Amino acid sequence: MKRFKVLTAAVMVMGCILCFSTCLWAGESGKVNINTASAEELAGLNRIGLKTAARIIEYRDSVGRFNAPEELMNVKGIGEKLFDLNRDRIIVEGNDAPERTGDGISQSDASSGSKG
C-alpha cells in the first residue's frame, strides 16, 4: 500500500513538472514578431482573423516595419482592447522590411528618390 502511494505521488509530481514545462515552452513560442510574421502566424493572436492579419501585412508593406508593438493600433480593426489582449505575445524585432523615416518614406525609398 505504501509503495502504491509513493508511486502515485511520483507520477503526480512528474505530471506537474511536465505540465509546467509545457506551459513555459508554449509561452515562449507563442510570441509573434509582427515585422516578420505570416498571415497565418498573425491569425494565431487572440481575436485576429486572416482578414485583419492581411491588413497588418498590408500596413507593414506600405508603411515599413513596426518600431513598437503599440503601432499595431494604427492598423484598421485593431483598437486598444484588442491590442491589450495580445500585448504579451507581440514582439517587434528587426527584419528586412524597410525602416520608416519621420516623413513616412522608408530608408530604401529615400535613398532611391522614390516615395512609398
PyMOL CGO cylinders between C-alpha atoms (Angstrom):
from pymol import cmd
from pymol.cgo import CYLINDER

trace = [
    CYLINDER, 0.00, 0.00, 0.00, 2.82, 2.37, 0.88, 0.3, 1, 1, 1, 1, 1, 1,
    CYLINDER, 2.82, 2.37, 0.88, 4.55, 1.58, -2.41, 0.3, 1, 1, 1, 1, 1, 1,
    CYLINDER, 4.55, 1.58, -2.41, 1.36, 2.46, -4.31, 0.3, 1, 1, 1, 1, 1, 1,
    CYLINDER, 1.36, 2.46, -4.31, 1.10, 5.84, -2.54, 0.3, 1, 1, 1, 1, 1, 1,
    CYLINDER, 1.10, 5.84, -2.54, 4.74, 6.65, -3.32, 0.3, 1, 1, 1, 1, 1, 1,
    CYLINDER, 4.74, 6.65, -3.32, 4.29, 5.64, -6.95, 0.3, 1, 1, 1, 1, 1, 1,
    CYLINDER, 4.29, 5.64, -6.95, 1.11, 7.73, -7.24, 0.3, 1, 1, 1, 1, 1, 1,
    CYLINDER, 1.11, 7.73, -7.24, 2.83, 10.75, -5.70, 0.3, 1, 1, 1, 1, 1, 1,
    CYLINDER, 2.83, 10.75, -5.70, 5.80, 10.36, -8.06, 0.3, 1, 1, 1, 1, 1, 1,
    CYLINDER, 5.80, 10.36, -8.06, 3.50, 10.18, -11.09, 0.3, 1, 1, 1, 1, 1, 1,
    CYLINDER, 3.50, 10.18, -11.09, 1.63, 13.28, -9.92, 0.3, 1, 1, 1, 1, 1, 1,
    CYLINDER, 1.63, 13.28, -9.92, 4.87, 15.22, -9.40, 0.3, 1, 1, 1, 1, 1, 1,
    CYLINDER, 4.87, 15.22, -9.40, 6.16, 14.21, -12.83, 0.3, 1, 1, 1, 1, 1, 1,
    CYLINDER, 6.16, 14.21, -12.83, 2.83, 15.23, -14.37, 0.3, 1, 1, 1, 1, 1, 1,
    CYLINDER, 2.83, 15.23, -14.37, 3.03, 18.65, -12.72, 0.3, 1, 1, 1, 1, 1, 1,
    CYLINDER, 3.03, 18.65, -12.72, 6.61, 19.14, -13.91, 0.3, 1, 1, 1, 1, 1, 1,
    CYLINDER, 6.61, 19.14, -13.91, 5.67, 18.14, -17.45, 0.3, 1, 1, 1, 1, 1, 1,
    CYLINDER, 5.67, 18.14, -17.45, 2.63, 20.41, -17.45, 0.3, 1, 1, 1, 1, 1, 1,
    CYLINDER, 2.63, 20.41, -17.45, 4.58, 23.36, -16.06, 0.3, 1, 1, 1, 1, 1, 1,
    CYLINDER, 4.58, 23.36, -16.06, 7.45, 22.99, -18.53, 0.3, 1, 1, 1, 1, 1, 1,
    CYLINDER, 7.45, 22.99, -18.53, 4.98, 22.71, -21.43, 0.3, 1, 1, 1, 1, 1, 1,
    CYLINDER, 4.98, 22.71, -21.43, 3.26, 25.90, -20.30, 0.3, 1, 1, 1, 1, 1, 1,
    CYLINDER, 3.26, 25.90, -20.30, 6.60, 27.71, -20.17, 0.3, 1, 1, 1, 1, 1, 1,
    CYLINDER, 6.60, 27.71, -20.17, 7.54, 26.45, -23.63, 0.3, 1, 1, 1, 1, 1, 1,
    CYLINDER, 7.54, 26.45, -23.63, 4.15, 27.46, -25.06, 0.3, 1, 1, 1, 1, 1, 1,
    CYLINDER, 4.15, 27.46, -25.06, 4.52, 30.92, -23.56, 0.3, 1, 1, 1, 1, 1, 1,
    CYLINDER, 4.52, 30.92, -23.56, 7.86, 31.46, -25.26, 0.3, 1, 1, 1, 1, 1, 1,
    CYLINDER, 7.86, 31.46, -25.26, 6.85, 30.00, -28.59, 0.3, 1, 1, 1, 1, 1, 1,
    CYLINDER, 6.85, 30.00, -28.59, 3.58, 31.93, -28.53, 0.3, 1, 1, 1, 1, 1, 1,
    CYLINDER, 3.58, 31.93, -28.53, 5.37, 35.22, -29.27, 0.3, 1, 1, 1, 1, 1, 1,
    CYLINDER, 5.37, 35.22, -29.27, 4.66, 36.77, -32.67, 0.3, 1, 1, 1, 1, 1, 1,
    CYLINDER, 4.66, 36.77, -32.67, 7.11, 39.13, -34.35, 0.3, 1, 1, 1, 1, 1, 1,
    CYLINDER, 7.11, 39.13, -34.35, 4.78, 41.48, -36.21, 0.3, 1, 1, 1, 1, 1, 1,
    CYLINDER, 4.78, 41.48, -36.21, 7.61, 42.53, -38.54, 0.3, 1, 1, 1, 1, 1, 1,
    CYLINDER, 7.61, 42.53, -38.54, 8.15, 39.04, -39.95, 0.3, 1, 1, 1, 1, 1, 1,
    CYLINDER, 8.15, 39.04, -39.95, 5.01, 37.03, -39.19, 0.3, 1, 1, 1, 1, 1, 1,
    CYLINDER, 5.01, 37.03, -39.19, 2.95, 35.47, -41.95, 0.3, 1, 1, 1, 1, 1, 1,
    CYLINDER, 2.95, 35.47, -41.95, -0.82, 35.93, -42.11, 0.3, 1, 1, 1, 1, 1, 1,
    CYLINDER, -0.82, 35.93, -42.11, -1.28, 32.52, -40.51, 0.3, 1, 1, 1, 1, 1, 1,
    CYLINDER, -1.28, 32.52, -40.51, 1.07, 33.39, -37.65, 0.3, 1, 1, 1, 1, 1, 1,
    CYLINDER, 1.07, 33.39, -37.65, -0.67, 36.73, -37.08, 0.3, 1, 1, 1, 1, 1, 1,
    CYLINDER, -0.67, 36.73, -37.08, -4.04, 34.98, -37.12, 0.3, 1, 1, 1, 1, 1, 1,
    CYLINDER, -4.04, 34.98, -37.12, -2.76, 32.91, -34.18, 0.3, 1, 1, 1, 1, 1, 1,
    CYLINDER, -2.76, 32.91, -34.18, -3.09, 36.01, -31.99, 0.3, 1, 1, 1, 1, 1, 1,
    CYLINDER, -3.09, 36.01, -31.99, -6.26, 36.34, -29.94, 0.3, 1, 1, 1, 1, 1, 1,
    CYLINDER, -6.26, 36.34, -29.94, -9.26, 37.57, -31.96, 0.3, 1, 1, 1, 1, 1, 1,
    CYLINDER, -9.26, 37.57, -31.96, -7.14, 38.26, -35.06, 0.3, 1, 1, 1, 1, 1, 1,
    CYLINDER, -7.14, 38.26, -35.06, -8.50, 36.57, -38.16, 0.3, 1, 1, 1, 1, 1, 1,
    CYLINDER, -8.50, 36.57, -38.16, -6.97, 36.21, -41.59, 0.3, 1, 1, 1, 1, 1, 1,
    CYLINDER, -6.97, 36.21, -41.59, -8.68, 39.41, -42.77, 0.3, 1, 1, 1, 1, 1, 1,
    CYLINDER, -8.68, 39.41, -42.77, -7.10, 41.51, -40.02, 0.3, 1, 1, 1, 1, 1, 1,
    CYLINDER, -7.10, 41.51, -40.02, -3.80, 39.66, -40.46, 0.3, 1, 1, 1, 1, 1, 1,
    CYLINDER, -3.80, 39.66, -40.46, -3.85, 40.66, -44.13, 0.3, 1, 1, 1, 1, 1, 1,
    CYLINDER, -3.85, 40.66, -44.13, -4.41, 44.29, -43.08, 0.3, 1, 1, 1, 1, 1, 1,
    CYLINDER, -4.41, 44.29, -43.08, -1.40, 44.10, -40.76, 0.3, 1, 1, 1, 1, 1, 1,
    CYLINDER, -1.40, 44.10, -40.76, 0.80, 42.81, -43.58, 0.3, 1, 1, 1, 1, 1, 1,
    CYLINDER, 0.80, 42.81, -43.58, -0.57, 45.41, -45.99, 0.3, 1, 1, 1, 1, 1, 1,
    CYLINDER, -0.57, 45.41, -45.99, 0.20, 48.16, -43.46, 0.3, 1, 1, 1, 1, 1, 1,
    CYLINDER, 0.20, 48.16, -43.46, 3.68, 46.75, -42.85, 0.3, 1, 1, 1, 1, 1, 1,
    CYLINDER, 3.68, 46.75, -42.85, 4.39, 46.54, -46.59, 0.3, 1, 1, 1, 1, 1, 1,
    CYLINDER, 4.39, 46.54, -46.59, 3.16, 50.07, -47.32, 0.3, 1, 1, 1, 1, 1, 1,
    CYLINDER, 3.16, 50.07, -47.32, 4.48, 51.96, -44.28, 0.3, 1, 1, 1, 1, 1, 1,
    CYLINDER, 4.48, 51.96, -44.28, 7.51, 49.90, -43.26, 0.3, 1, 1, 1, 1, 1, 1,
    CYLINDER, 7.51, 49.90, -43.26, 8.43, 47.85, -40.24, 0.3, 1, 1, 1, 1, 1, 1,
    CYLINDER, 8.43, 47.85, -40.24, 6.87, 48.38, -36.84, 0.3, 1, 1, 1, 1, 1, 1,
    CYLINDER, 6.87, 48.38, -36.84, 9.18, 50.12, -34.38, 0.3, 1, 1, 1, 1, 1, 1,
    CYLINDER, 9.18, 50.12, -34.38, 7.00, 49.48, -31.31, 0.3, 1, 1, 1, 1, 1, 1,
    CYLINDER, 7.00, 49.48, -31.31, 4.20, 46.99, -30.61, 0.3, 1, 1, 1, 1, 1, 1,
    CYLINDER, 4.20, 46.99, -30.61, 1.76, 49.85, -29.95, 0.3, 1, 1, 1, 1, 1, 1,
    CYLINDER, 1.76, 49.85, -29.95, 2.00, 50.88, -33.63, 0.3, 1, 1, 1, 1, 1, 1,
    CYLINDER, 2.00, 50.88, -33.63, -0.17, 47.86, -34.37, 0.3, 1, 1, 1, 1, 1, 1,
    CYLINDER, -0.17, 47.86, -34.37, -3.12, 50.02, -33.28, 0.3, 1, 1, 1, 1, 1, 1,
    CYLINDER, -3.12, 50.02, -33.28, -2.60, 52.09, -36.45, 0.3, 1, 1, 1, 1, 1, 1,
    CYLINDER, -2.60, 52.09, -36.45, -4.00, 49.15, -38.42, 0.3, 1, 1, 1, 1, 1, 1,
    CYLINDER, -4.00, 49.15, -38.42, -7.73, 49.34, -39.16, 0.3, 1, 1, 1, 1, 1, 1,
    CYLINDER, -7.73, 49.34, -39.16, -9.63, 46.96, -36.92, 0.3, 1, 1, 1, 1, 1, 1,
    CYLINDER, -9.63, 46.96, -36.92, -7.10, 46.90, -34.09, 0.3, 1, 1, 1, 1, 1, 1,
    CYLINDER, -7.10, 46.90, -34.09, -8.01, 49.06, -31.15, 0.3, 1, 1, 1, 1, 1, 1,
    CYLINDER, -8.01, 49.06, -31.15, -6.69, 49.37, -27.64, 0.3, 1, 1, 1, 1, 1, 1,
    CYLINDER, -6.69, 49.37, -27.64, -8.74, 46.46, -26.26, 0.3, 1, 1, 1, 1, 1, 1,
    CYLINDER, -8.74, 46.46, -26.26, -7.62, 44.05, -28.96, 0.3, 1, 1, 1, 1, 1, 1,
    CYLINDER, -7.62, 44.05, -28.96, -4.02, 45.21, -28.59, 0.3, 1, 1, 1, 1, 1, 1,
    CYLINDER, -4.02, 45.21, -28.59, -4.13, 44.78, -24.80, 0.3, 1, 1, 1, 1, 1, 1,
    CYLINDER, -4.13, 44.78, -24.80, -5.49, 41.27, -25.27, 0.3, 1, 1, 1, 1, 1, 1,
    CYLINDER, -5.49, 41.27, -25.27, -2.36, 40.37, -27.25, 0.3, 1, 1, 1, 1, 1, 1,
    CYLINDER, -2.36, 40.37, -27.25, 0.22, 42.72, -25.70, 0.3, 1, 1, 1, 1, 1, 1,
    CYLINDER, 0.22, 42.72, -25.70, 2.23, 39.95, -24.03, 0.3, 1, 1, 1, 1, 1, 1,
    CYLINDER, 2.23, 39.95, -24.03, 2.52, 37.93, -27.24, 0.3, 1, 1, 1, 1, 1, 1,
    CYLINDER, 2.52, 37.93, -27.24, 3.56, 40.72, -29.62, 0.3, 1, 1, 1, 1, 1, 1,
    CYLINDER, 3.56, 40.72, -29.62, 7.22, 41.38, -30.23, 0.3, 1, 1, 1, 1, 1, 1,
    CYLINDER, 7.22, 41.38, -30.23, 8.97, 43.75, -32.61, 0.3, 1, 1, 1, 1, 1, 1,
    CYLINDER, 8.97, 43.75, -32.61, 12.38, 42.69, -33.81, 0.3, 1, 1, 1, 1, 1, 1,
    CYLINDER, 12.38, 42.69, -33.81, 14.49, 43.81, -36.76, 0.3, 1, 1, 1, 1, 1, 1,
    CYLINDER, 14.49, 43.81, -36.76, 13.97, 42.32, -40.18, 0.3, 1, 1, 1, 1, 1, 1,
    CYLINDER, 13.97, 42.32, -40.18, 14.46, 43.00, -43.86, 0.3, 1, 1, 1, 1, 1, 1,
    CYLINDER, 14.46, 43.00, -43.86, 11.45, 45.32, -44.08, 0.3, 1, 1, 1, 1, 1, 1,
    CYLINDER, 11.45, 45.32, -44.08, 12.39, 48.93, -44.81, 0.3, 1, 1, 1, 1, 1, 1,
    CYLINDER, 12.39, 48.93, -44.81, 12.70, 51.20, -41.79, 0.3, 1, 1, 1, 1, 1, 1,
    CYLINDER, 12.70, 51.20, -41.79, 10.42, 54.22, -41.69, 0.3, 1, 1, 1, 1, 1, 1,
    CYLINDER, 10.42, 54.22, -41.69, 11.67, 57.77, -41.55, 0.3, 1, 1, 1, 1, 1, 1,
    CYLINDER, 11.67, 57.77, -41.55, 9.77, 60.63, -39.91, 0.3, 1, 1, 1, 1, 1, 1,
    CYLINDER, 9.77, 60.63, -39.91, 8.15, 61.69, -43.20, 0.3, 1, 1, 1, 1, 1, 1,
    CYLINDER, 8.15, 61.69, -43.20, 6.67, 58.26, -43.95, 0.3, 1, 1, 1, 1, 1, 1,
    CYLINDER, 6.67, 58.26, -43.95, 9.27, 57.47, -46.61, 0.3, 1, 1, 1, 1, 1, 1,
    CYLINDER, 9.27, 57.47, -46.61, 11.24, 54.30, -46.00, 0.3, 1, 1, 1, 1, 1, 1,
    CYLINDER, 11.24, 54.30, -46.00, 15.02, 54.47, -45.82, 0.3, 1, 1, 1, 1, 1, 1,
    CYLINDER, 15.02, 54.47, -45.82, 15.38, 52.44, -49.03, 0.3, 1, 1, 1, 1, 1, 1,
    CYLINDER, 15.38, 52.44, -49.03, 12.90, 54.70, -50.86, 0.3, 1, 1, 1, 1, 1, 1,
    CYLINDER, 12.90, 54.70, -50.86, 14.62, 57.83, -49.58, 0.3, 1, 1, 1, 1, 1, 1,
    CYLINDER, 14.62, 57.83, -49.58, 17.96, 56.70, -50.94, 0.3, 1, 1, 1, 1, 1, 1,
    CYLINDER, 17.96, 56.70, -50.94, 16.50, 55.83, -54.35, 0.3, 1, 1, 1, 1, 1, 1,
    CYLINDER, 16.50, 55.83, -54.35, 14.44, 59.02, -54.55, 0.3, 1, 1, 1, 1, 1, 1,
    CYLINDER, 14.44, 59.02, -54.55, 11.01, 57.35, -54.77, 0.3, 1, 1, 1, 1, 1, 1,
    CYLINDER, 11.01, 57.35, -54.77, 8.09, 57.80, -52.37, 0.3, 1, 1, 1, 1, 1, 1,
    CYLINDER, 8.09, 57.80, -52.37, 6.28, 54.97, -50.62, 0.3, 1, 1, 1, 1, 1, 1,
]
cmd.load_cgo(trace, "trace")
